[in-house]
Amino acid sequence: MKKILALTMALVMVAAMCVGTSALDLSKKTLMPQVWIQDTALYTWVEAKPEGADEAPHVALGETVDVVLTNFSDYGKLDMTSGCNGYGFQICDETLSTEVAGDSSTIGFTISDMTFKADGYDDIVVPIAGSYVKDVKTVQYDWGIGDNNANFNSEVTAAISAVVGTDAKAIYDYFSALTSISYTITYDSYNGETAGNAAEAPADTTAEAPAEETPAETEAPATTEAPATTEAPKTGLALAVVPAVMALAAVAVSKKH
């Protein structure tokens, strides 16, 4: 009996540890695509933004957005004297937290090729057009939680380095000369759910039956004594026991920016 009790308490403890560890925010079924660059001096990380915006664009489930990035003011924060730590393009799932590792999702999206325009350079087109379904899972790194995104970093790097080269100053000069980055993206699905699925969900057509009118009683009904019951009252006692059981069991036992 003691072994069974100990095993039961341990299972309750494991289950309790799982509850509340997920940081999924299902109110944020949006994607946040980011064109980013990072230096190797202070690992300063910056992103391009739409004109007048203070962060990257957001794309709601089922939405199509023609993205045009023209705000590159944050690039002035970069110190490229010691090199370029990397640059690219990532599509963050906003339901995933940057505080808890292990949360995951499957996002579907359709995107066009990306076009980079910069003063003094020929246009650079990154050939990534297509429809994609990507599995995303957050990972714990020494610097924090990352990988809450699907990315096309290698494709962007390959396209730009083919024209600009790999020298840190050359890369910085190119990014400093950018005038626009443009592409179109559609958020198709989240874990198989589409905006159309939600819209097509049948409405509840169950109508509440009208209350029947009954004639007024002219005589007080006879009172009957409620039958005795041995059922325990439905209170929060069971929930209150869980922390105590947990305590006993314990004795027994890509970087989102």
BELMO-V987288 format. One line per field, one symbol per residue. phi: phi as a letter, one per 40 degrees, with the letter a starting at -180 (. if undefined). burial: 1 if it has 16 or more other ideal C-beta (glycine too) atoms within 10 Angstrom, else 0. Layout:
phi->???
burial->???
This chain:
phi->.ccccccccccccccccccgccbcbccbcbbbcbcbabcbcbfcbbbcbcdgcbaccbbcdgcbbccbbbbbccccccbccbhbciaiabbccccccbbbchcaabbbabbccbbbbacgbcdbbccbdibbbbcbacbcbccicagcacbbccccccccccbcgbcdccccccccccbabbabbbccabfgcbccdccccccccccccccccbccccbccccbccccbbccccbcdccccdccccccccccc.gbb
burial->00000000110110010000001000011111111111100001111110000001111011001010110101100101001110111111111110001010111110110101010010010101000000010100000011111111001110110001000101110110010010101111110000100000000000000000000000000000000000000000000000001101100001111
